[in-house]
Amino acid sequence: MIEGRPARLTTSEMLGGFGGMGKPIEALATACLSGRYAENAPVPATEAAARLALLVGDGIARALLYPSLGLQWEAEVTDPRYALAHCRAYNRWIEDFTAGSGGRLVPIAHLSLGDPVAAADELRRAVRAGARGAFLLPFTLSGIPHGHPTHDPLFAAAEELDVPIAIHTGIDPTARSLHHRFDGLSWPEGVIDGIWYLGMMFPQAVQQAFTTFFLYATFDRFPRLKVVVLESGASWLGFWLDRMDALYKGSLRVTLTLRDLPSTYVRRQCWISADPDERGLPAVIDYVGADRFLWATDYPHSDHDASYMQELRELAGRLPPAARRGLLGENVARLYGLE
């Protein structure tokens, strides 16, 4: 139930299968049919001690934690006050979850832009409680684009606190979803036949939200704001820089008031998280800048398998030493103040 109504987008199949990393297809199908996340997700997804043990086994020093179920519910919310209350509840829970980890499990706050002033207040509270940043989903309840000045109270708070604001993939509201362009491939009706396609399209929403920061010259208003792109792949960023710069230099820049090329802001104020299985990433890192890239396991989601450490080693082995150190840890430590 969400806002007193049966959930429509957060399906039981998703709840059961969301923690399916590493499961054989038969076990994943059984999990989907059960409709229960907590009973089917691996133990390290729900217990802090087990997560710490997983980090030790993987050789990972620290992990920044983002939600699973929290990527879904907001798409069905209409009341900004409800959204804020849900965010506050999750943020307090993740603070408690990570409290005994000695700083190895790092809480990241979930914020909603339905009320930017309240979001700024919640960011301040969460940072005081130990959060090292916050994330937004790639849509807004109001329909106002992320980079719009309406949201400046939150960006001002993030700049004041010196913490990053990330954009993370999630389920979109039906009315604003790119997944509804074709019949039979909409969410959630087309999940069974089109889950591969739907998974491919998720980064588009993040790309759109990210681009609004350039459309509205957000980085000119906040020259110390740090924006991070998450769980959307990273190899597209080279093309995106070229495309934004090309349009900026042409007649279509009529709607832009930027002081610099879009790529200048990216190389100064933006970061992006890559998947370890991105084979074409080394050339993009070299082009965009080695200090802009992070990596993520996507644990415990079923759209990636459990071989992320082997894939990461293979990727890192193809990078020059400085770029390798940056991707594996130096960049994220510097960005989130973990050094």
VOPAGU-2260 file (C-alpha; in pm, 1 decimal, decimal comma):
REM VOPAGU-2260
SITE   aa  ch    i         X         Y         Z
SITE  MET   A    0       0,0       0,0       0,0
SITE  ILE   A    1     124,3     350,0     -89,0
SITE  GLU   A    2     -75,0     657,6      18,2
SITE  GLY   A    3    -356,3     421,6     115,1
SITE  ARG   A    4    -378,1     264,4    -231,5
SITE  PRO   A    5    -258,7     -74,7    -356,0
SITE  ALA   A    6      81,4     -34,5    -520,6
SITE  ARG   A    7      70,8     -70,2    -897,7
SITE  LEU   A    8     427,1      -5,3   -1013,8
SITE  THR   A    9     599,8    -172,3    -720,9
SITE  THR   A   10     493,9    -522,5    -820,2
SITE  SER   A   11     528,2    -833,5    -607,4
SITE  GLU   A   12     754,4    -983,2    -875,2
SITE  MET   A   13     992,0    -690,2    -836,5
SITE  LEU   A   14     993,0    -715,2    -458,0
SITE  GLY   A   15    1077,8   -1082,6    -471,9
SITE  GLY   A   16    1339,0   -1058,1    -743,6
SITE  PHE   A   17    1511,1    -731,1    -656,5
SITE  GLY   A   18    1774,8    -903,4    -445,4
SITE  GLY   A   19    1849,5   -1170,1    -703,3
SITE  MET   A   20    2218,6   -1110,6    -774,6
SITE  GLY   A   21    2392,9   -1443,9    -821,3
SITE  LYS   A   22    2076,6   -1654,5    -818,2
SITE  PRO   A   23    2027,5   -1912,6   -1095,0
SITE  ILE   A   24    1729,2   -1833,7   -1312,9
SITE  GLU   A   25    1512,0   -2099,1   -1147,4
SITE  ALA   A   26    1575,0   -1955,2    -799,9
SITE  LEU   A   27    1513,9   -1603,3    -926,8
SITE  ALA   A   28    1180,1   -1709,8   -1074,7
SITE  THR   A   29    1080,2   -1865,4    -742,8
SITE  ALA   A   30    1180,1   -1546,5    -559,4
SITE  CYS   A   31     972,1   -1335,6    -796,4
SITE  LEU   A   32     668,0   -1552,6    -735,3
SITE  SER   A   33     705,1   -1518,3    -358,4
SITE  GLY   A   34     674,1   -1140,0    -370,4
SITE  ARG   A   35     893,4   -1084,9     -62,0
SITE  TYR   A   36    1220,4    -887,8     -71,0
SITE  ALA   A   37    1346,1    -955,8     281,0
SITE  GLU   A   38    1301,1   -1332,2     248,2
SITE  ASN   A   39    1478,5   -1360,2     -87,7
SITE  ALA   A   40    1755,1   -1099,9     -79,7
SITE  PRO   A   41    2098,7   -1224,9      30,2
SITE  VAL   A   42    2171,3   -1177,9     400,4
SITE  PRO   A   43    2433,6    -900,7     348,8
SITE  ALA   A   44    2159,6    -687,2     192,5
SITE  THR   A   45    1965,3    -680,0     518,1
SITE  GLU   A   46    2217,8    -738,6     799,3
SITE  ALA   A   47    2506,8    -502,4     866,0
SITE  ALA   A   48    2742,4    -764,6    1011,3
SITE  ALA   A   49    2700,3    -984,1     704,8
SITE  ARG   A   50    2758,2    -684,6     478,1
SITE  LEU   A   51    3083,8    -608,5     657,2
SITE  ALA   A   52    3190,9    -969,9     611,5
SITE  LEU   A   53    3111,9    -940,7     240,5
SITE  LEU   A   54    3332,0    -631,5     218,4
SITE  VAL   A   55    3617,2    -822,1     379,8
SITE  GLY   A   56    3576,4   -1108,2     134,1
SITE  ASP   A   57    3570,3    -870,1    -160,9
SITE  GLY   A   58    3863,0    -664,7     -32,6
SITE  ILE   A   59    3655,5    -345,1     -19,2
SITE  ALA   A   60    3744,2     -87,3     245,7
SITE  ARG   A   61    3413,5     101,3     257,9
SITE  ALA   A   62    3073,8      92,2      89,7
SITE  LEU   A   63    2833,1     377,8      25,9
SITE  LEU   A   64    2482,5     239,0      73,7
SITE  TYR   A   65    2178,8     319,2    -139,1
SITE  PRO   A   66    1833,1     161,3    -102,0
SITE  SER   A   67    1660,4    -106,1    -305,6
SITE  LEU   A   68    1293,5     -66,7    -218,0
SITE  GLY   A   69    1350,8     307,9    -192,9
SITE  LEU   A   70    1405,8     320,8    -569,0
SITE  GLN   A   71    1043,2     226,5    -630,6
SITE  TRP   A   72     784,7     376,0    -398,1
SITE  GLU   A   73     820,6     745,9    -487,6
SITE  ALA   A   74     687,7     686,2    -840,2
SITE  GLU   A   75     343,6     623,9    -689,6
SITE  VAL   A   76     339,2     920,8    -450,8
SITE  THR   A   77     147,8    1245,0    -508,0
SITE  ASP   A   78     183,1    1413,1    -167,4
SITE  PRO   A   79     523,5    1582,1    -108,8
SITE  ARG   A   80     473,0    1557,3     267,4
SITE  TYR   A   81     430,3    1180,8     243,7
SITE  ALA   A   82     742,9    1156,5      29,5
SITE  LEU   A   83     944,2    1358,2     280,1
SITE  ALA   A   84     818,2    1146,9     570,6
SITE  HIS   A   85     918,7     830,0     385,9
SITE  CYS   A   86    1263,7     974,1     314,0
SITE  ARG   A   87    1311,1    1071,8     677,8
SITE  ALA   A   88    1211,7     723,8     793,1
SITE  TYR   A   89    1454,6     555,4     554,1
SITE  ASN   A   90    1735,8     796,1     637,5
SITE  ARG   A   91    1703,2     730,9    1009,1
SITE  TRP   A   92    1695,9     356,7     942,0
SITE  ILE   A   93    2013,3     360,6     729,9
SITE  GLU   A   94    2185,0     574,4     994,0
SITE  ASP   A   95    2105,9     306,5    1252,7
SITE  PHE   A   96    2202,8      25,8    1011,5
SITE  THR   A   97    2549,9     170,0     956,5
SITE  ALA   A   98    2612,0     301,6    1308,9
SITE  GLY   A   99    2819,3       9,6    1436,2
SITE  SER   A  100    3033,2     -37,1    1125,9
SITE  GLY   A  101    3324,8     183,2    1229,1
SITE  GLY   A  102    3269,2     401,4     924,8
SITE  ARG   A  103    3296,5     114,3     675,6
SITE  LEU   A  104    2925,9     130,5     583,5
SITE  VAL   A  105    2850,4     486,6     475,2
SITE  PRO   A  106    2490,6     616,1     481,9
SITE  ILE   A  107    2359,5     822,7     191,2
SITE  ALA   A  108    2034,9    1015,6     242,6
SITE  HIS   A  109    1731,5     977,2      18,4
SITE  LEU   A  110    1569,8    1312,6     -66,4
SITE  SER   A  111    1260,9    1413,2    -262,0
SITE  LEU   A  112    1228,0    1746,5    -443,1
SITE  GLY   A  113     856,5    1787,0    -369,3
SITE  ASP   A  114     948,9    2048,4    -107,8
SITE  PRO   A  115    1302,5    2181,4    -171,8
SITE  VAL   A  116    1323,5    2374,3     155,9
SITE  ALA   A  117    1222,1    2068,5     357,2
SITE  ALA   A  118    1466,2    1858,6     152,8
SITE  ALA   A  119    1744,8    2100,6     244,1
SITE  ASP   A  120    1652,9    2075,2     611,8
SITE  GLU   A  121    1653,2    1695,3     592,8
SITE  LEU   A  122    1992,5    1699,1     421,8
SITE  ARG   A  123    2135,7    1908,0     705,7
SITE  ARG   A  124    1986,9    1671,8     965,1
SITE  ALA   A  125    2113,2    1361,5     782,0
SITE  VAL   A  126    2465,8    1498,3     743,7
SITE  ARG   A  127    2477,1    1581,4    1114,7
SITE  ALA   A  128    2378,4    1217,7    1174,8
SITE  GLY   A  129    2660,1    1085,5     956,9
SITE  ALA   A  130    2536,9    1083,4     596,8
SITE  ARG   A  131    2805,9    1175,8     342,6
SITE  GLY   A  132    2568,7    1291,3      69,9
SITE  ALA   A  133    2223,8    1242,1     -76,1
SITE  PHE   A  134    2053,6    1111,5    -384,8
SITE  LEU   A  135    1748,4    1201,8    -590,6
SITE  LEU   A  136    1544,2     989,6    -827,1
SITE  PRO   A  137    1540,6    1103,7   -1193,4
SITE  PHE   A  138    1190,9    1254,6   -1175,4
SITE  THR   A  139    1024,0    1511,7    -953,2
SITE  LEU   A  140     676,6    1502,4    -802,1
SITE  SER   A  141     613,1    1855,0    -928,1
SITE  GLY   A  142     738,8    1791,7   -1280,3
SITE  ILE   A  143     986,5    2078,2   -1236,7
SITE  PRO   A  144    1326,6    1974,9   -1381,5
SITE  HIS   A  145    1602,3    1896,5   -1133,8
SITE  GLY   A  146    1831,7    2184,8   -1228,5
SITE  HIS   A  147    1557,1    2450,1   -1210,9
SITE  PRO   A  148    1608,6    2741,8    -967,2
SITE  THR   A  149    1304,7    2622,9    -771,0
SITE  HIS   A  150    1534,4    2360,3    -620,8
SITE  ASP   A  151    1809,4    2604,5    -525,6
SITE  PRO   A  152    1747,8    2573,1    -148,6
SITE  LEU   A  153    1866,5    2212,6    -165,7
SITE  PHE   A  154    2166,0    2291,4    -385,4
SITE  ALA   A  155    2264,9    2576,0    -155,2
SITE  ALA   A  156    2254,4    2339,3     142,5
SITE  ALA   A  157    2463,1    2077,2     -40,0
SITE  GLU   A  158    2719,9    2341,3    -131,3
SITE  GLU   A  159    2724,4    2474,8     224,8
SITE  LEU   A  160    2772,5    2123,3     367,3
SITE  ASP   A  161    3020,5    2024,5      94,4
SITE  VAL   A  162    2839,6    1698,0      17,0
SITE  PRO   A  163    2746,4    1555,0    -324,9
SITE  ILE   A  164    2396,9    1524,4    -467,1
SITE  ALA   A  165    2354,9    1212,8    -681,5
SITE  ILE   A  166    2091,9    1112,5    -936,7
SITE  HIS   A  167    2009,8     741,0    -919,3
SITE  THR   A  168    1795,4     528,9   -1148,0
SITE  GLY   A  169    1454,6     421,3   -1022,6
SITE  ILE   A  170    1100,6     347,1   -1129,2
SITE  ASP   A  171     936,7     643,3   -1305,8
SITE  PRO   A  172     575,8     757,3   -1261,9
SITE  THR   A  173     365,0     619,8   -1545,5
SITE  ALA   A  174     276,0     963,9   -1680,8
SITE  ARG   A  175     642,8    1062,2   -1720,2
SITE  SER   A  176     804,1     733,4   -1815,0
SITE  LEU   A  177     995,1     683,5   -2139,5
SITE  HIS   A  178     900,2     317,8   -2110,3
SITE  HIS   A  179     554,6     396,1   -2248,3
SITE  ARG   A  180     662,5     484,5   -2601,1
SITE  PHE   A  181     570,9     142,8   -2746,2
SITE  ASP   A  182     281,4     -94,7   -2690,9
SITE  GLY   A  183     371,5    -406,8   -2495,9
SITE  LEU   A  184     686,9    -256,3   -2347,3
SITE  SER   A  185     542,1     -39,1   -2072,7
SITE  TRP   A  186     602,9     -67,7   -1699,3
SITE  PRO   A  187     479,7    -280,0   -1529,8
SITE  GLU   A  188     257,5    -448,5   -1788,6
SITE  GLY   A  189     542,8    -536,3   -2023,0
SITE  VAL   A  190     788,4    -656,1   -1760,8
SITE  ILE   A  191     762,5   -1024,5   -1847,7
SITE  ASP   A  192     821,5    -978,3   -2220,3
SITE  GLY   A  193    1037,9    -668,7   -2210,9
SITE  ILE   A  194    1245,4    -666,0   -1892,4
SITE  TRP   A  195    1573,9    -665,3   -2087,8
SITE  TYR   A  196    1455,7    -368,9   -2295,1
SITE  LEU   A  197    1321,6    -184,3   -1992,5
SITE  GLY   A  198    1652,7    -234,8   -1814,9
SITE  MET   A  199    1834,1     -90,2   -2113,9
SITE  MET   A  200    1621,0     224,5   -2105,6
SITE  PHE   A  201    1662,0     311,1   -1736,8
SITE  PRO   A  202    1967,3     537,1   -1794,4
SITE  GLN   A  203    1765,6     768,2   -2020,8
SITE  ALA   A  204    1576,5     920,9   -1729,5
SITE  VAL   A  205    1900,5     991,8   -1543,5
SITE  GLN   A  206    2055,3    1144,7   -1855,7
SITE  GLN   A  207    1758,1    1379,4   -1887,6
SITE  ALA   A  208    1767,1    1485,1   -1521,7
SITE  PHE   A  209    2144,1    1537,4   -1536,4
SITE  THR   A  210    2121,0    1752,5   -1849,8
SITE  THR   A  211    1879,4    1996,2   -1684,9
SITE  PHE   A  212    2165,9    2119,5   -1465,2
SITE  PHE   A  213    2319,6    2263,8   -1781,9
SITE  LEU   A  214    1991,4    2387,5   -1927,5
SITE  TYR   A  215    1929,3    2599,3   -1615,8
SITE  ALA   A  216    2294,8    2697,3   -1553,3
SITE  THR   A  217    2282,1    2542,5   -1206,8
SITE  PHE   A  218    2659,9    2515,8   -1184,3
SITE  ASP   A  219    2699,0    2888,2   -1247,6
SITE  ARG   A  220    2471,4    2962,2    -951,9
SITE  PHE   A  221    2651,4    2703,3    -738,5
SITE  PRO   A  222    3016,0    2675,9    -848,0
SITE  ARG   A  223    3097,7    2436,1    -562,0
SITE  LEU   A  224    2797,5    2204,2    -610,1
SITE  LYS   A  225    2896,1    1840,9    -672,5
SITE  VAL   A  226    2663,5    1623,1    -883,1
SITE  VAL   A  227    2703,7    1247,5    -928,3
SITE  VAL   A  228    2540,7    1018,4   -1187,1
SITE  LEU   A  229    2470,9     666,9   -1056,5
SITE  GLU   A  230    2370,0     324,7   -1191,9
SITE  SER   A  231    2333,7     446,5   -1547,6
SITE  GLY   A  232    2659,0     324,8   -1695,9
SITE  ALA   A  233    2939,8     567,7   -1773,4
SITE  SER   A  234    3063,9     497,0   -2124,2
SITE  TRP   A  235    2804,2     731,5   -2276,2
SITE  LEU   A  236    2952,9    1035,6   -2100,7
SITE  GLY   A  237    3209,1    1107,6   -2372,5
SITE  PHE   A  238    2938,1    1133,7   -2636,1
SITE  TRP   A  239    2723,8    1342,0   -2400,8
SITE  LEU   A  240    3001,3    1596,9   -2351,5
SITE  ASP   A  241    3059,4    1624,7   -2725,2
SITE  ARG   A  242    2687,8    1658,9   -2795,8
SITE  MET   A  243    2630,2    1923,7   -2528,3
SITE  ASP   A  244    2933,6    2124,1   -2642,5
SITE  ALA   A  245    2836,6    2102,3   -3009,7
SITE  LEU   A  246    2484,7    2228,9   -2942,2
SITE  TYR   A  247    2620,9    2498,1   -2712,2
SITE  LYS   A  248    2845,0    2627,9   -2990,5
SITE  GLY   A  249    2561,5    2632,3   -3245,3
SITE  SER   A  250    2244,3    2832,9   -3285,2
SITE  LEU   A  251    2051,5    2605,3   -3046,7
SITE  ARG   A  252    2231,8    2764,3   -2751,2
SITE  VAL   A  253    1966,7    3038,3   -2757,5
SITE  THR   A  254    1807,0    2891,2   -2442,2
SITE  LEU   A  255    2136,5    2857,4   -2254,2
SITE  THR   A  256    2300,7    3117,1   -2032,0
SITE  LEU   A  257    2610,7    2916,1   -1944,4
SITE  ARG   A  258    2937,6    3098,8   -1885,6
SITE  ASP   A  259    3147,6    2801,1   -2000,4
SITE  LEU   A  260    3124,2    2496,4   -2223,0
SITE  PRO   A  261    2909,5    2220,1   -2069,7
SITE  SER   A  262    3211,9    1989,8   -2067,1
SITE  THR   A  263    3395,4    2239,4   -1846,3
SITE  TYR   A  264    3136,1    2198,3   -1571,4
SITE  VAL   A  265    3145,8    1819,5   -1601,3
SITE  ARG   A  266    3522,3    1812,9   -1559,8
SITE  ARG   A  267    3495,7    2048,9   -1262,6
SITE  GLN   A  268    3178,2    1953,9   -1073,3
SITE  CYS   A  269    3043,9    1617,3   -1193,8
SITE  TRP   A  270    3126,2    1251,5   -1134,8
SITE  ILE   A  271    2982,5     929,6   -1275,5
SITE  SER   A  272    2973,8     572,0   -1151,0
SITE  ALA   A  273    3065,2     294,3   -1392,8
SITE  ASP   A  274    2973,8     -71,8   -1399,7
SITE  PRO   A  275    3276,8    -303,0   -1382,5
SITE  ASP   A  276    3165,6    -479,3   -1702,2
SITE  GLU   A  277    3195,0    -168,5   -1925,4
SITE  ARG   A  278    3453,7    -283,7   -2178,5
SITE  GLY   A  279    3478,6      49,1   -2361,3
SITE  LEU   A  280    3532,4     256,8   -2048,5
SITE  PRO   A  281    3913,1     306,8   -2056,6
SITE  ALA   A  282    3898,1     529,1   -2365,2
SITE  VAL   A  283    3617,0     736,0   -2211,2
SITE  ILE   A  284    3808,9     777,7   -1885,7
SITE  ASP   A  285    4108,8     900,3   -2082,4
SITE  TYR   A  286    3894,2    1148,6   -2277,5
SITE  VAL   A  287    3674,4    1287,6   -1998,9
SITE  GLY   A  288    3927,7    1279,5   -1714,8
SITE  ALA   A  289    4037,4    1001,7   -1481,8
SITE  ASP   A  290    3930,3    1192,1   -1169,8
SITE  ARG   A  291    3559,9    1188,6   -1270,3
SITE  PHE   A  292    3490,7     813,9   -1248,2
SITE  LEU   A  293    3374,5     583,8    -968,2
SITE  TRP   A  294    3256,2     221,8    -971,8
SITE  ALA   A  295    2972,5      29,7    -807,1
SITE  THR   A  296    2875,2    -331,4    -742,3
SITE  ASP   A  297    2496,3    -280,3    -782,0
SITE  TYR   A  298    2465,2    -532,9    -498,5
SITE  PRO   A  299    2225,2    -715,8    -460,3
SITE  HIS   A  300    2026,4    -635,6    -775,6
SITE  SER   A  301    1960,3    -902,9   -1033,4
SITE  ASP   A  302    2043,2    -693,7   -1342,4
SITE  HIS   A  303    2412,6    -765,2   -1275,6
SITE  ASP   A  304    2575,4   -1090,8   -1173,8
SITE  ALA   A  305    2796,1   -1161,8    -875,4
SITE  SER   A  306    3127,8   -1157,0   -1064,6
SITE  TYR   A  307    3174,6    -782,3   -1017,6
SITE  MET   A  308    3512,6    -813,5    -845,7
SITE  GLN   A  309    3661,0   -1020,9   -1127,2
SITE  GLU   A  310    3520,4    -778,1   -1383,7
SITE  LEU   A  311    3660,5    -486,4   -1184,3
SITE  ARG   A  312    4007,2    -641,8   -1177,9
SITE  GLU   A  313    3995,8    -691,0   -1554,2
SITE  LEU   A  314    3882,6    -331,4   -1608,7
SITE  ALA   A  315    4140,7    -186,9   -1369,7
SITE  GLY   A  316    4414,7    -386,6   -1537,7
SITE  ARG   A  317    4351,7    -196,8   -1861,2
SITE  LEU   A  318    4398,6     145,8   -1701,3
SITE  PRO   A  319    4717,6     345,6   -1638,6
SITE  PRO   A  320    4826,9     342,9   -1271,9
SITE  ALA   A  321    4689,3     688,0   -1181,3
SITE  ALA   A  322    4352,9     622,2   -1347,3
SITE  ARG   A  323    4338,6     279,6   -1181,3
SITE  ARG   A  324    4394,1     424,5    -834,6
SITE  GLY   A  325    4133,4     690,9    -899,2
SITE  LEU   A  326    3865,4     449,0   -1017,7
SITE  LEU   A  327    3926,9     193,0    -743,5
SITE  GLY   A  328    3903,0     433,6    -452,7
SITE  GLU   A  329    4084,4     765,1    -458,0
SITE  ASN   A  330    3810,4     948,5    -649,4
SITE  VAL   A  331    3522,7     837,2    -428,5
SITE  ALA   A  332    3725,7     896,5    -111,3
SITE  ARG   A  333    3800,6    1252,1    -218,7
SITE  LEU   A  334    3445,7    1320,8    -339,0
SITE  TYR   A  335    3272,2    1196,2     -24,8
SITE  GLY   A  336    3535,8    1304,4     225,0
SITE  LEU   A  337    3640,7     951,5     318,8
SITE  GLU   A  338    4016,8     996,8     310,9
